Amino acid sequence: MSRGMDLQLKDKTALVTGSTAGIGFAIASALAAEGTRVIINGRTAERVESAKADLRKSSLNNNVEGIAADVTTASGINEIISQFPAVDILINNFGLFWPRTFEETTDEEWLRIFEANVLSGVRLSRHYFPRMLKAGWGRVIFISSESGVQIPSEMIHYGVTKTAQIALARGMAELTVGTQVTVNSVLPGPTNSEGVGTFVADLAKSKGITTEEMEREFFDNARPTSLIRRFADPAEIANMVAYLASPKSSATNGAALRVDGGVIRAAV
């Protein structure tokens, strides 16, 4: 991100879950470029090490660490907490999604996606958030989605978890009264992250059209309210998150901030 504004993050430590690729990696990159001590997280040591090396090289910041841990499980969360007992900034970015009709979504799938998308953030916040309050400064940010406001009919289970994140962030923010700790959620719209890019490419191939044509079809049919008519770049989401993580965002608390390309039509 641009060096034009110093976000005052050089003395901060940030944990970004699910940060070996996509939006998570872009967030980690933006923070590392500001001189933040960044902790990368992914499910395999190979991907974590690769992302860590890429980040150190691109940001010229050697203060990048990593941990391979599955945040969808309590044991994975405990591994993170044990290795990194205190952070200044917690970015709950990890999330799962898959299309499934409502009637075909099983109890097991509901529980799996809720544990992954909601409980991962609950468990990490339950540890780090009280310590931020005690320390007198902190940032907790949930990467939700425009799907948390406009629930997609093809992924109701996903949309429900994203709504839950928005509510969780607002509820936690109510506990920060009079402190310098803030809790917010960020609502990306359709974004060209690793999973989405592969999904669109595969869909285009199956239909015998180009990825550009598939993107146009997606916005014509699946997200017709988009104002930018394209997938956002992960860096565009990361710019908002880096600002929210900084001391400069001190008056923004309990908010659900959209980086959705105008997909959500509601004025508030």
Secondary structure, 3 states (H helix, E strand, C coil): CCCCCCCCCCCCEEEECCCCCHHHHHHHHHHHHCCCEEEEEECCHHHHHHHHHHHHHHHCCCCEEEEECCCCCHHHHHHHHHHCCCCCEEEECCCCCCCCCHHHCCHHHHHHHHHHHHHHHHHHHHHHHHHHHHHCCEEEEEECCHHHCCCCCCCHHHHHHHHHHHHHHHHHHHHHCCCCEEEEEEEECCECCHHHHHHHHHHHHHHCCCHHHHHHHHHHHCCCCCCCCCCECHHHHHHHHHHHHCHHHCCCCCCEEEECCCCCCCCC
